Amino acid sequence: MDKNLLLAVALSIAVYALWFGLIEKHYVNPAPRTPTAASMPAANQAAAAKSGEPLSAPERERTTADSSPDRGPADRKAIEAEAEPLADQSKEIRIHPQGAAIVSCRYRGPLGAVELVHDPTPGLFATWPELRFSRENAAGGATLYSASRPDGMRIFKEYLPEGPATLPRIRVRLVNPTAQPLESGVWTMNLGPGLDTVPSEMKENASVWRAVGLLAGEKGSGGKIEAFKPGAHAGPYRWAGIDNRYFLAAVLPAPGDFSAIESASPPRLTLRALSATIPPRGERAWEIPYYLGAKGQTWLTQYRSGLERSIDFGFFAQLGRFVIKVLNRIHRLTGNWGWAIVLMTFLIQALLFPLTYKSMKAMAVMKKLQPDISRLQQKYGKDQQRLNAEMMELYKKSGANPLGGCLPLLLQMPVFIALFNAMRSAWELHGAPWMFWVRDLSAKDPYYVLPIVMGGVMFLQNRMNPAATTDPTQKTMMTWMPVIFTFMFLSTPAGLVLYWLTSSIISAGIQVALKRKFEQS
């Protein structure tokens, strides 16, 4: 039997298994939530802040636990009604006086605005949640809040806008207006619980959201992504936050400002600042860059903070990032992500053409050898060892390579997987239209036109180049392969189907041209 064909079928089945393996891995049912302890009373927190004493282990558990259930529409509306918009009008962010926390962030996406704050109590980036802050006048697009502690310490919390290639920042200042030194105390900053996403992903969101951080690597190293389990984490981390498939809320604390990062489930992070003594009439400031938005590699890379590492490109991560870079450059020329995928496919086929040429030549030689192979099978059919030896001798004399025809397909598999992960995780392709009915390349074709056409092209390819074998099993497998691929691609992102369809059409054209050439020679 032709091992070349068998390997091609095996690769096809591997893609089929890979598809469902990824789906089962990433879309498991979320574990049921368990009730958690009540949060630490505000009075206890204020006392700890005043004395500067660190919280005990039970108190840390209570403050990091998810103490507030998801709010209903009425509660959420009441909270947001008290909130005020961020001065930076480029983002629809609202801040509540309690803890000066972000209780609403409506991210403007290609398919409409998306609310990212999962639970507005205590909200994102909450500090001193027991205190009610007042809004102050601020210049330069900043948003300033202030509050006073019972011991007289003044707290100023300022949201500073982002620059051309710099992240927005949160500046916390403690000012001691008294004649006595005061302790800053172990104040905290909160992220979570959870992070919301686009409506199409909400069903699976609780199974993919996570608390995550990027460990600071050695000099010249990018560091390692760490998904946090509940508990304390020493780091040091370049950044830490909450994310899901498409969005990220993260902070980039300066080394030495915070003692540890504590995580809880549902994903929630608590940063604990190191206590400091503020001298009379003195002050102490912390400045914390943060990010709240979509995980688009194109703009996350510009911050040079490793935030793009939060995008899960799977096993072929480097190739996935390279695919997005190539697509982005082509998109600048076309203005359409669908046509960018088509042009990238032409580019890949052009790079693989030398191998495709050798593959087609090897298949033509194998087809000519089929009568000789059949004779050897009839003669040595009962002696498998002798049959293999004679066939290898035949291949050697004729210069044939039975596996040569699979190399182009084999080399396309990493690109296929990388593009699949890019379609599922990169925000650039979310809601990206192509033309006509294909309005979102990251979602399946709503009318299944592309996968059906793709199956038809594969069927025509088989008809143009029928299997050079008399084995009915091989013929049956090759006949059914287009059907298998069609069903496999019905629920696949339309952009991935477009890539495979374009690749199949180009391959069919090359196949026709080279077949004529080899037949003439």
Backbone hydrogen bonds, N-H to C=O, Kabsch-Sander energy under -0.5 kcal/mol:
donor,donor_aa,acceptor,acceptor_aa,energy
3,K,1,M,-0.8
6,L,2,D,-1.8
7,L,3,K,-2.6
8,A,4,N,-1.9
9,V,5,L,-2.4
10,A,6,L,-2.4
11,L,7,L,-2.4
12,S,8,A,-1.9
13,I,9,V,-2.5
14,A,10,A,-2.1
15,V,11,L,-2.0
16,Y,12,S,-1.9
17,A,13,I,-2.8
18,L,14,A,-2.7
19,W,15,V,-2.3
20,F,16,Y,-1.6
21,G,17,A,-2.5
22,L,18,L,-2.6
23,I,19,W,-2.0
24,E,20,F,-2.5
25,K,21,G,-1.9
26,H,22,L,-2.7
27,Y,23,I,-2.1
45,Q,41,P,-1.9
46,A,42,A,-2.7
47,A,43,A,-2.3
48,A,44,N,-2.4
49,A,45,Q,-2.6
50,K,46,A,-2.4
51,S,47,A,-2.4
52,G,48,A,-2.0
53,E,48,A,-0.5
60,R,56,S,-2.5
61,E,57,A,-2.2
62,R,58,P,-2.1
63,T,59,E,-2.4
64,T,60,R,-2.0
65,A,61,E,-1.5
67,S,65,A,-1.5
76,R,72,G,-2.6
77,K,73,P,-2.4
78,A,74,A,-2.1
79,I,75,D,-2.2
80,E,76,R,-2.8
81,A,77,K,-1.9
82,E,78,A,-0.9
82,E,79,I,-0.7
83,A,79,I,-0.8
84,E,95,I,-2.6
86,L,93,I,-2.9
89,Q,87,A,-0.9
91,K,88,D,-1.3
92,E,106,R,-0.7
93,I,91,K,-1.6
94,R,104,S,-2.5
95,I,84,E,-3.3
96,H,101,A,-2.9
99,G,97,P,-0.8
99,G,131,L,-2.1
100,A,97,P,-0.8
101,A,96,H,-0.8
101,A,98,Q,-0.8
102,I,124,L,-2.6
103,V,94,R,-2.0
103,V,101,A,-0.7
104,S,94,R,-1.2
106,R,92,E,-2.6
107,Y,105,C,-0.9
107,Y,114,V,-3.3
109,G,107,Y,-0.9
109,G,112,G,-1.4
112,G,109,G,-1.5
114,V,107,Y,-2.6
116,L,105,C,-2.5
116,L,114,V,-0.5
118,H,116,L,-0.6
123,G,119,D,-0.7
124,L,102,I,-2.6
125,F,190,N,-2.6
126,A,123,G,-0.8
126,A,190,N,-0.7
127,T,99,G,-1.7
128,W,188,T,-0.5
131,L,128,W,-2.3
133,F,97,P,-3.1
133,F,131,L,-0.6
134,S,146,S,-3.1
136,E,144,L,-2.9
142,A,139,A,-1.1
143,T,159,Y,-2.1
144,L,136,E,-0.7
145,Y,157,K,-2.8
146,S,134,S,-2.4
147,A,155,I,-2.1
149,R,153,M,-2.9
152,G,149,R,-2.1
154,R,175,V,-2.8
155,I,147,A,-3.2
156,F,173,R,-2.7
157,K,145,Y,-3.0
158,E,171,R,-2.7
159,Y,143,T,-3.1
160,L,158,E,-0.7
160,L,169,R,-3.2
163,G,166,T,-0.9
169,R,160,L,-1.7
170,I,288,I,-2.3
171,R,158,E,-2.9
171,R,169,R,-0.5
172,V,170,I,-0.6
172,V,286,W,-2.9
173,R,156,F,-2.9
173,R,171,R,-0.5
174,L,284,R,-2.8
175,V,154,R,-2.8
175,V,173,R,-0.6
176,N,282,G,-3.0
182,L,278,I,-2.3
184,S,276,A,-3.3
187,W,185,G,-1.6
189,M,271,L,-1.8
190,N,126,A,-1.6
191,L,269,L,-2.6
194,G,267,P,-3.1
196,D,116,L,-2.7
201,E,198,V,-1.8
202,M,198,V,-0.7
202,M,199,P,-0.9
204,E,201,E,-0.7
205,N,201,E,-0.8
206,A,202,M,-0.5
207,S,204,E,-1.7
208,V,204,E,-0.7
208,V,205,N,-1.3
209,W,205,N,-2.5
210,R,243,D,-2.3
212,V,210,R,-0.5
212,V,241,G,-2.9
213,G,226,E,-2.1
214,L,239,W,-2.3
215,L,213,G,-0.6
215,L,224,K,-2.9
216,A,236,P,-2.4
217,G,215,L,-0.6
221,S,218,E,-2.7
226,E,213,G,-3.2
228,F,211,A,-2.6
228,F,226,E,-0.6
231,G,263,S,-2.1
233,H,261,I,-2.4
238,R,214,L,-3.3
239,W,214,L,-0.8
240,A,251,V,-2.1
241,G,212,V,-3.1
242,I,249,A,-2.6
243,D,210,R,-2.4
244,N,247,F,-2.0
248,L,293,G,-2.6
249,A,242,I,-2.8
250,A,291,Y,-2.7
251,V,240,A,-2.6
252,L,289,P,-2.6
257,D,254,A,-1.9
259,S,272,R,-2.8
260,A,272,R,-0.6
261,I,233,H,-2.3
262,E,270,T,-2.5
263,S,231,G,-2.8
264,A,268,R,-1.8
268,R,264,A,-1.3
269,L,191,L,-2.6
270,T,262,E,-2.5
271,L,189,M,-2.8
272,R,260,A,-1.7
273,A,187,W,-2.8
273,A,271,L,-0.6
274,L,257,D,-2.2
278,I,182,L,-3.8
278,I,276,A,-0.6
281,R,176,N,-1.1
281,R,178,T,-1.0
282,G,279,P,-2.2
284,R,174,L,-2.0
286,W,172,V,-2.8
288,I,170,I,-2.9
290,Y,168,P,-2.7
291,Y,250,A,-2.7
293,G,248,L,-2.1
295,K,246,Y,-3.2
296,G,294,A,-1.5
297,Q,295,K,-0.6
299,W,296,G,-0.6
300,L,296,G,-2.5
301,T,297,Q,-2.0
303,Y,300,L,-1.1
304,R,301,T,-1.5
309,R,306,G,-1.6
310,S,307,L,-1.9
311,I,308,E,-1.5
313,F,311,I,-1.0
317,A,314,G,-0.7
317,A,315,F,-0.9
320,G,316,F,-2.6
321,R,317,A,-2.4
322,F,318,Q,-2.0
323,V,319,L,-2.6
324,I,320,G,-2.0
325,K,321,R,-2.0
326,V,322,F,-2.6
327,L,323,V,-2.9
328,N,324,I,-2.7
329,R,325,K,-2.0
330,I,326,V,-2.3
331,H,327,L,-2.7
332,R,328,N,-1.4
333,L,329,R,-0.7
333,L,330,I,-0.9
334,T,330,I,-2.2
335,G,331,H,-3.2
338,G,433,P,-0.7
340,A,336,N,-1.6
341,I,337,W,-1.9
342,V,338,G,-2.0
343,L,339,W,-2.6
344,M,340,A,-2.3
345,T,341,I,-2.0
346,F,342,V,-1.9
347,L,343,L,-2.1
348,I,344,M,-2.5
349,Q,345,T,-2.6
350,A,346,F,-2.2
351,L,347,L,-2.1
352,L,348,I,-2.0
353,F,349,Q,-0.7
353,F,350,A,-0.6
356,T,352,L,-2.7
357,Y,353,F,-3.1
358,K,354,P,-1.9
359,S,355,L,-2.5
360,M,356,T,-2.9
361,K,357,Y,-2.3
362,A,358,K,-2.4
363,M,359,S,-2.3
364,A,360,M,-2.2
365,V,361,K,-2.2
366,M,362,A,-2.4
367,K,363,M,-2.1
368,K,364,A,-1.8
369,L,365,V,-1.7
370,Q,366,M,-0.6
370,Q,367,K,-0.8
373,I,369,L,-2.6
374,S,370,Q,-2.5
375,R,371,P,-2.0
376,L,372,D,-2.2
377,Q,373,I,-2.2
378,Q,374,S,-2.0
379,K,375,R,-2.3
380,Y,376,L,-3.0
381,G,377,Q,-0.6
383,D,380,Y,-1.1
384,Q,382,K,-0.7
387,L,383,D,-2.5
388,N,384,Q,-2.4
389,A,385,Q,-1.9
390,E,386,R,-2.5
391,M,387,L,-2.5
392,M,388,N,-2.3
393,E,389,A,-1.8
394,L,390,E,-2.1
395,Y,391,M,-2.6
396,K,392,M,-2.1
397,K,393,E,-2.3
398,S,394,L,-2.1
399,G,395,Y,-1.2
400,A,395,Y,-1.8
404,G,401,N,-1.5
406,C,403,L,-1.5
407,L,404,G,-0.9
410,L,406,C,-2.8
411,L,407,L,-2.5
412,Q,408,P,-1.3
413,M,409,L,-0.9
413,M,410,L,-0.7
415,V,411,L,-0.6
416,F,412,Q,-2.7
417,I,413,M,-2.7
418,A,414,P,-2.8
419,L,415,V,-2.7
420,F,416,F,-2.1
421,N,417,I,-2.4
422,A,418,A,-2.1
423,M,419,L,-2.5
424,R,420,F,-1.7
425,S,421,N,-1.9
426,A,422,A,-2.2
427,W,295,K,-1.5
429,L,426,A,-1.1
430,H,427,W,-1.2
432,A,429,L,-1.5
434,W,438,V,-2.7
438,V,435,M,-1.9
439,R,437,W,-1.2
441,L,432,A,-2.5
442,S,429,L,-0.6
443,A,440,D,-1.3
445,D,492,T,-0.5
448,Y,445,D,-1.1
452,I,448,Y,-1.4
453,V,449,V,-2.7
454,M,450,L,-2.6
455,G,451,P,-2.2
456,G,452,I,-2.1
457,V,453,V,-2.3
458,M,454,M,-2.2
459,F,455,G,-2.1
460,L,456,G,-2.2
461,Q,457,V,-2.1
462,N,458,M,-1.9
463,R,459,F,-1.9
464,M,460,L,-2.4
465,N,461,Q,-1.7
469,T,467,A,-2.0
475,K,471,D,-1.9
476,T,472,P,-2.2
477,M,473,T,-2.3
478,M,474,Q,-2.5
479,T,475,K,-1.9
480,W,476,T,-2.1
481,M,477,M,-1.3
484,I,480,W,-2.4
485,F,481,M,-2.6
486,T,482,P,-2.2
487,F,483,V,-2.2
488,M,484,I,-2.3
489,F,485,F,-2.0
490,L,486,T,-0.5
490,L,487,F,-0.8
492,T,489,F,-0.8
494,A,443,A,-3.3
495,G,441,L,-2.7
496,L,493,P,-0.9
497,V,493,P,-1.8
498,L,494,A,-2.6
499,Y,495,G,-1.8
500,W,496,L,-2.3
501,L,497,V,-3.0
502,T,498,L,-2.6
503,S,499,Y,-2.4
504,S,500,W,-2.3
505,I,501,L,-2.4
506,I,502,T,-2.5
507,S,503,S,-2.5
508,A,504,S,-2.4
509,G,505,I,-2.2
510,I,506,I,-2.6
511,Q,507,S,-2.6
512,V,508,A,-2.3
513,A,509,G,-2.2
514,L,510,I,-2.9
515,K,511,Q,-2.0
516,R,512,V,-1.8
517,K,513,A,-1.7
518,F,514,L,-2.8
519,E,515,K,-2.3
520,Q,516,R,-2.2
521,S,517,K,-1.7
